[in-house]
């Protein structure tokens, strides 16, 4: 996953439209997130709109799963995603 994330990040753009391509992301398991929390956070941060109402179903729960990862506790990207959630 680190290699895929590094390759994908330079070409990912955030959109102001609802993201339909992440339909199954809510099925991400705790093992995947705990194994690659930095990569998940980087991808979600790059993909998710400023308007959390446009986020795919289940994303708030995934952001909260990331918030429970000690490694990410002080990551500004996580803080920003949680700030976006607080506005809805």
C-alpha positions as CSV (number, residue, x, y, z in Angstrom):
1,X,0.0,0.0,0.0
2,X,2.8,2.6,0.6
3,X,4.0,2.3,-3.0
4,X,0.5,2.6,-4.4
5,X,-0.3,5.6,-2.2
6,X,2.9,7.3,-3.2
7,X,2.1,6.7,-6.9
8,X,-1.6,7.8,-6.6
9,X,-1.2,11.0,-4.5
10,X,0.3,13.2,-7.2
11,X,-2.6,12.6,-9.6
12,X,-5.5,12.7,-7.1
13,X,-7.7,15.7,-7.1
14,X,-10.3,16.7,-4.6
15,X,-13.7,17.3,-6.1
16,X,-16.7,19.4,-5.0
17,X,-19.0,16.7,-6.4
18,X,-20.1,13.7,-4.4
19,X,-17.7,10.8,-4.7
20,X,-19.4,7.7,-6.0
21,X,-16.1,5.8,-6.5
22,X,-15.6,5.0,-2.9
23,X,-18.8,3.0,-2.4
24,X,-17.1,0.1,-0.7
25,X,-14.8,2.1,1.4
26,X,-17.1,1.8,4.4
27,X,-16.2,-1.9,4.4
28,X,-12.6,-1.2,5.1
29,X,-11.6,-3.3,8.1
30,X,-9.8,-2.3,11.2
31,X,-6.8,-4.5,10.1
32,X,-6.3,-2.6,6.9
33,X,-6.5,0.8,8.7
34,X,-4.3,-0.3,11.6
35,X,-1.7,-1.7,9.2
36,X,-1.6,1.3,6.9
37,X,-3.1,4.2,8.8
38,X,-0.8,6.9,7.3
39,X,-1.6,5.8,3.8
40,X,-5.3,5.6,4.4
41,X,-5.3,9.1,5.9
42,X,-3.2,10.5,3.0
43,X,-5.6,9.1,0.5
44,X,-8.8,10.2,2.3
45,X,-7.4,13.7,2.8
46,X,-6.5,14.0,-0.9
47,X,-9.9,12.7,-2.1
48,X,-12.5,14.0,0.3
49,X,-14.3,17.3,-0.4
50,X,-14.2,20.3,1.9
51,X,-17.9,19.7,2.3
52,X,-18.3,16.5,4.4
53,X,-21.9,16.2,3.3
54,X,-20.6,15.1,-0.1
55,X,-18.5,12.3,1.4
56,X,-19.4,8.7,0.7
57,X,-21.5,6.8,3.2
58,X,-19.4,5.5,6.1
59,X,-16.6,8.0,5.8
60,X,-17.3,9.6,9.2
61,X,-16.9,6.3,10.9
62,X,-13.6,5.6,9.0
63,X,-12.3,9.0,10.0
64,X,-13.1,8.2,13.6
65,X,-11.3,4.8,13.3
66,X,-8.2,6.8,12.1
67,X,-8.6,9.1,15.1
68,X,-8.1,6.2,17.4
69,X,-4.7,5.3,15.9
70,X,-2.0,6.7,18.2
71,X,0.4,7.3,15.3
72,X,-2.1,9.8,13.8
73,X,-3.0,11.6,17.0
74,X,-1.3,14.9,16.1
75,X,-1.5,14.7,12.3
76,X,-2.9,17.9,10.9
77,X,-4.7,16.1,8.1
78,X,-6.8,14.1,10.6
79,X,-7.5,17.3,12.5
80,X,-8.7,18.9,9.3
81,X,-11.0,16.0,8.4
82,X,-12.5,16.0,11.8
83,X,-13.0,19.8,11.6
84,X,-14.9,19.2,8.3
85,X,-17.1,16.6,10.0
86,X,-17.9,18.9,12.8
87,X,-19.4,21.4,10.4
88,X,-22.2,19.1,9.3
